[in-house]
Every structure is written in structure tokens, then in C-alpha cells.
Amino acid sequence: MLNPKFARYGAEDLRRLIADYPMAWVLAPGAPIETATLLPLLGSYDADGRLTGLVGHMVRRRELLARLSQDPRVQVLFTGPQGYVSPEHAGRRNWGPTWNYAALRIEAQVRFDAALTGPAIAQLVDQCEKGRGAPWTSEELGSRYTGMLEAVIGFEMTVTALDATFKLAQDEDDAVLANLVEAHPDPALRTWMRALNADRLAPDMGRTEHGNAT
């Protein structure tokens, strides 16, 4: 059984994980392993910021589409930041090495609809192109875009259950935690360790590489 500290997270932690690591495994329960499909997904949230759904699109010829069209139950697996943590990073030779990571597991009901295809793709492009000097738009494909749309179908998922693990040094003592957020070579992992332990770090350490931890 994992340390219960790794199950303490907020709505914003889930939002950041999906936004930073949108590529997820999508599976039909009980289906052959080869039908599992990697898809980029975007989250939908209620007024309180809680995750309520996922939006995406899928190639029509996939066997997974046929299976989910018959039975809309779906499982989604997101993997967030992850990496090996050495005693060198902890600053203690008598400390056992470990692996830090974040993961999100979702059960949902999926609905496919051709009317969702264009909006789903537009939302994904907007998210991925945001912040670029000259953001790309689908209109730049011209007439080719219509043919591409016909090959895929959009969908929306309604979350029915979720479970997440954020194993990011919450169980370490203050000295080891301070060493990890300074010495680990992976900047993404450092950022997430700071965010999930912000209440235990000095103000100047409880910040991400890009600003406030949360």
C-alpha cells in the first residue's frame, strides 16, 4: 500500500498534470491489449475547477472506436513527471534510491459525435500553439483540412471515477526534500516536487521554475 501522503492532491494538480502531459493511454475494459491507444486529451472542468470530462478525437479506422461505440465505458491513464532519484540527489549515502512520479487513472463514459470533431481539434491546436510567435491554425491547410476531418471523429468523456498518485517526496524529511528540489537534474520533477511540498519549503524554494508553485 502506498503512503497516503501520495494521495493528497487538489483540483489544480490534476489540471496541471493533464495540461502538461496531455498524451494518455485510452483503453476499453477487457479489450485486447493491442487496441489500447495513445491520444492527446484536454480536460473539462466545472465552476469549482474540478475535472468533469475529457475532450479529444480519434482516427475512425481504429478498432478501439468500434469497441467503444458498442460499450462506452473507457479507461484513461495519464503519466506525469517521473524520474529516478539517487542518494546523490538526496545528499545521503544511507538513503535508499527511489522513483518519483505522478499518475492519473480515470474511468469515464465516452460519446462520439462528428459534430464534436472540428471543435475538439480546434481546442487542441489552440492549446498547443498558445504562446508561439505565429500560432498555426487549421485554416492554413486549405481544402486539405476537410478531407482530414472526415478521417477522424471527435468525442467527449464524462468522468465517472478517478484516482491519482503524486509520489513527489512528500514522505521525505525536510533536509532531504530541500536537497532534492535543488539537486535533481530534471527541472520538471523539481517543479512538481516544489508544488506538492510548497507548505514545507522556504518561500524562495516553494516556487516553480516559472513562478508560483500552485
C-alpha positions in Angstrom: 0.0 0.0 0.0 1.3 3.4 -1.0 1.9 6.1 1.6 -1.4 8.1 2.0 0.5 11.3 1.5 0.8 10.5 -2.1 -3.0 10.6 -2.5 -3.2 14.2 -1.3 -3.7 16.5 -4.2 -6.1 19.2 -5.3 -8.1 20.0 -8.4 -5.3 22.3 -9.7 -2.8 19.5 -9.5 -5.0 17.4 -11.8 -5.5 20.3 -14.2 -1.7 20.9 -14.4 -0.9 17.3 -15.0 -3.4 17.0 -17.9 -2.2 20.3 -19.3 1.5 19.5 -19.1 1.2 15.8 -20.1 -1.9 15.5 -22.4 -0.9 12.3 -24.1 -2.8 9.4 -22.4 -3.5 5.7 -22.9 -7.2 5.1 -23.7 -8.5 1.6 -23.2 -11.7 -0.3 -23.5 -12.0 -2.5 -20.4 -11.4 -6.2 -21.2 -10.3 -5.5 -24.8 -7.1 -7.0 -26.3 -4.0 -5.0 -25.4 -3.3 -4.0 -29.0 -6.5 -1.9 -29.0 -5.0 0.4 -26.3 -4.4 3.8 -28.0 -2.3 6.9 -27.2 -4.3 10.1 -27.6 -3.8 13.7 -26.7 -6.7 14.8 -24.4 -7.9 18.1 -22.9 -9.7 18.4 -19.6 -13.2 19.9 -18.9 -13.8 21.5 -15.6 -16.8 22.7 -13.5 -17.1 26.1 -11.9 -15.1 25.0 -8.9 -12.2 23.8 -11.1 -12.9 20.1 -10.6 -12.2 17.7 -13.5 -15.5 16.5 -15.0 -14.6 15.3 -18.5 -12.1 15.0 -21.3 -12.2 16.0 -25.0 -10.4 14.6 -27.9 -10.5 13.0 -31.4 -9.7 9.5 -32.8 -9.0 8.0 -36.2 -12.2 6.4 -37.4 -10.4 3.2 -38.6 -9.2 2.2 -35.1 -10.7 -1.0 -33.6 -11.0 0.9 -30.3 -13.6 3.2 -31.8 -15.7 0.2 -32.8 -15.5 -1.3 -29.4 -16.3 1.9 -27.5 -19.2 2.6 -29.9 -20.7 -0.7 -28.7 -19.8 -0.1 -25.0 -19.0 3.4 -24.0 -17.1 2.5 -20.8 -13.5 3.7 -21.1 -10.3 3.9 -19.0 -7.7 6.6 -19.4 -4.2 6.6 -18.0 -2.1 9.8 -17.8 1.6 9.7 -16.8 3.0 12.9 -15.5 6.6 13.8 -14.4 8.7 10.8 -13.5 12.3 10.0 -12.8 14.9 8.1 -10.8 16.0 9.7 -7.6 19.5 8.8 -6.4 21.1 9.1 -2.9 23.3 11.6 -4.6 20.3 13.9 -5.1 19.1 13.3 -1.5 22.6 14.2 -0.1 22.7 11.0 2.0 24.6 7.8 1.2 22.5 5.8 3.7 19.3 6.7 1.9 17.6 4.2 -0.5 17.1 5.2 -4.1 13.6 5.6 -5.4 11.5 6.7 -8.3 9.3 9.8 -8.1 6.3 10.2 -10.4 2.7 11.4 -10.9 -0.1 9.4 -12.5 -3.8 9.8 -13.0 -6.3 7.0 -13.7 -9.8 7.8 -14.9 -12.9 5.8 -15.7 -15.4 7.5 -17.9 -18.3 7.2 -20.4 -17.4 8.3 -23.9 -19.7 9.8 -26.6 -18.6 10.1 -30.2 -20.1 12.7 -32.5 -19.0 14.1 -35.8 -20.2 17.5 -34.6 -17.5 17.4 -31.9 -14.6 16.8 -34.3 -13.9 20.3 -35.5 -14.3 21.9 -32.1 -12.1 19.2 -30.4 -9.3 19.7 -33.0 -9.5 23.5 -32.7 -9.3 23.3 -28.9 -6.3 21.1 -29.1 -4.5 23.2 -31.7 -5.2 26.4 -29.7 -3.8 24.8 -26.5 -0.7 23.5 -28.2 0.0 26.6 -30.3 -0.6 29.1 -27.4 2.3 31.3 -26.7 4.1 30.9 -30.1 5.1 33.9 -32.1 2.9 33.0 -35.0 0.4 30.4 -33.8 -0.6 27.9 -36.6 -4.3 27.5 -37.5 -6.1 24.7 -39.3 -7.2 27.2 -42.0 -3.7 27.2 -43.3 -4.3 23.6 -44.6 -6.9 25.0 -47.0 -9.1 22.4 -48.7 -7.0 19.5 -47.3 -8.5 20.1 -43.9 -11.9 18.9 -44.9 -10.5 15.5 -46.0 -8.6 15.2 -42.8 -11.7 15.9 -40.7 -13.5 13.0 -42.5 -10.8 10.6 -41.3 -11.3 11.3 -37.6 -14.2 11.7 -35.1 -14.4 13.9 -32.1 -15.5 12.7 -28.7 -16.2 13.8 -25.1 -15.8 11.8 -22.0 -17.7 12.2 -18.7 -15.6 11.2 -15.8 -17.2 8.6 -13.5 -14.3 7.8 -11.2 -10.7 8.9 -10.9 -7.6 8.0 -8.7 -4.3 9.8 -8.8 -0.8 9.2 -7.2 1.6 12.1 -6.7 4.7 10.4 -5.3 6.9 13.5 -5.1 9.0 13.4 -1.9 6.1 14.2 0.5 7.4 11.4 2.8 10.9 12.7 3.0 12.3 14.7 5.9 12.8 18.5 5.4 16.6 18.2 4.8 16.2 15.5 2.1 13.4 17.4 0.5 15.4 20.6 0.3 18.3 18.7 -1.3 16.0 17.0 -3.9 14.4 20.2 -5.1 17.8 21.8 -5.6 19.9 18.8 -6.8 17.7 16.7 -9.0 18.7 17.2 -12.7 15.1 17.1 -14.1 13.6 20.6 -14.0 10.1 19.3 -14.4 10.4 16.9 -11.5 11.9 19.7 -9.3 9.0 21.9 -10.2 6.4 19.3 -9.2 8.2 18.3 -6.0 8.2 22.0 -5.1 4.5 22.3 -5.9 3.4 19.3 -3.9 5.5 20.3 -0.9 5.1 24.1 -1.0 3.9 24.2 2.6 7.2 22.6 3.8 9.6 24.7 1.8 11.1 28.1 2.5 9.3 30.8 0.4 12.1 31.1 -2.1 12.2 27.3 -2.6 8.5 26.7 -2.8 8.4 28.2 -6.3 8.4 26.6 -9.7 10.9 27.4 -12.5 8.2 29.7 -14.0 6.6 31.3 -10.9 4.4 30.3 -8.0 4.1 26.6 -7.3 0.3 26.5 -7.4 
